[in-house]
Amino acid sequence: MPSLMILVAGPYRSGTGDDPAKLHANVTAMNETALTLYRAGHLPVTGEALALPLLETAGSAGPGDDLYDEIFHPVAQRLLARCDAVLRIGGPSEGADLMVAQARSRGAAVFTGLDEIPAAS
């Protein structure tokens, strides 16, 4: 299999009550999954890796403010438009489900587990 650019999509805010420690745990879960994909020869990406620094630079007060609405999911959607696939991880998440639906609508691959993705050759 060729190397794929894979968006790792999972919950960020869902079920956290916007608790910073829980938000961080969700980002960590996505990053750990991304590292596994990287070691398998793929190029993993997360919307959070791009959106969170932009939100900080824009002066966002936190999840749910106007800047968050302007930047967070739109960044992931723009990123996904350039990806070959999505790997959906974790529990309930409207945002992650939106990424899956967008990927399917354009015919990109959607995976639901690391075991579904062969190593890149």
N, C-alpha and C positions, 0 to 999 in steps of 0.2 A: 504494500500500500504506500502511496506517496505521502509525504508529510502534509498534514492538514492544518489550517488555521481554525482552531476550535474555540468558540465562546463558551466559557463555563458559566452557566446560569443557575443560580440558586437563590434562596431567600437572603435578603439583606435586612429589611425592617420587620418582616412578618414575624409575629409572635414575640417581638423584643420589647415592646412598649418604648422603643427608642432608647433603651438602656445601652450606654456606650460599651459596656463589657460584652453584652450580647451581640451588638452590631459587629464588634471586633471579632468575636468568635465566628460569626457567619463569614466575614471576609477571610479569616484564617482557613476555614473549611474550603472555600473556593480556591485560595492560594495553594493549599496542600494538594488539591485535585489538579490544579494547573501544573504543579511541579511534577507530578506523576506523568501527566501528558507530555511535558517537556522531555522528561527522561525516556519516553517512548518514541521520541523523534518528531513530535508535533510542535506547533507554535500555539500555545494556549494564551488566551486573553480573557480578561474580565472587564465588564463595564465599570466596575468599582475602581479599578486601577487607573482609569482615565477620569472618571467623573469626580471622585473624591478630591483629588488635588485641584481640579477646576473649581469645585464648590468652595474650597478653602480660599483660593485666590479671589473668587468673586465676592467673598465676604458672607457666605451663607451662615445663618445663625444655627442651622441644624436641619435634620430631616423634616420634610413637610413644609418648609418655608417656600416663598415664591421662587427663589433661586434654585432650590432643590427641584421643584416642578419644571423649571426651565431647562435644567441641565441633566439630571440623573438618568431618567429613562431614555430621553432623546440621544444621549451619548451612546448608550448600549445599542439602540436601534441603528444608529449610523455605523457603529462598529460591526454589528451583525451583517449589515449589507455587504461587507467585505470578507466575511468568514465563509469557510467551506461547510461548517457544521456547528451544532450546538450540543453540549453535554449538559443535560438537566440533572442537577443534584439537589439533595436536601428535601425539606418538607414544603408545605404550602407556600406559594408565592405568586401573587398576581403578575408581578414584573417578570419573573422567570417564565411563567406560562405564556406571557405575551411574546417573549423572545422565541419560545418554541413554536408558537403559532406563526410568527413572522418567518421563521426559518422554513417551516413546512409550506407556507404560501409561495415561497420562491424556489421550492424544490431542493433546499439544502438538507443535508443529512441531520437527523436528530437522534442522539444517543441518550440512554437513560442509565447507563452504567459504564464504568471504566472497562469492564470485561467485554464490552461490545466493540471496543476500538482496538484494532490490531496495531502493533508497533509499525512505525514508518520504516520503509526499506531504504 
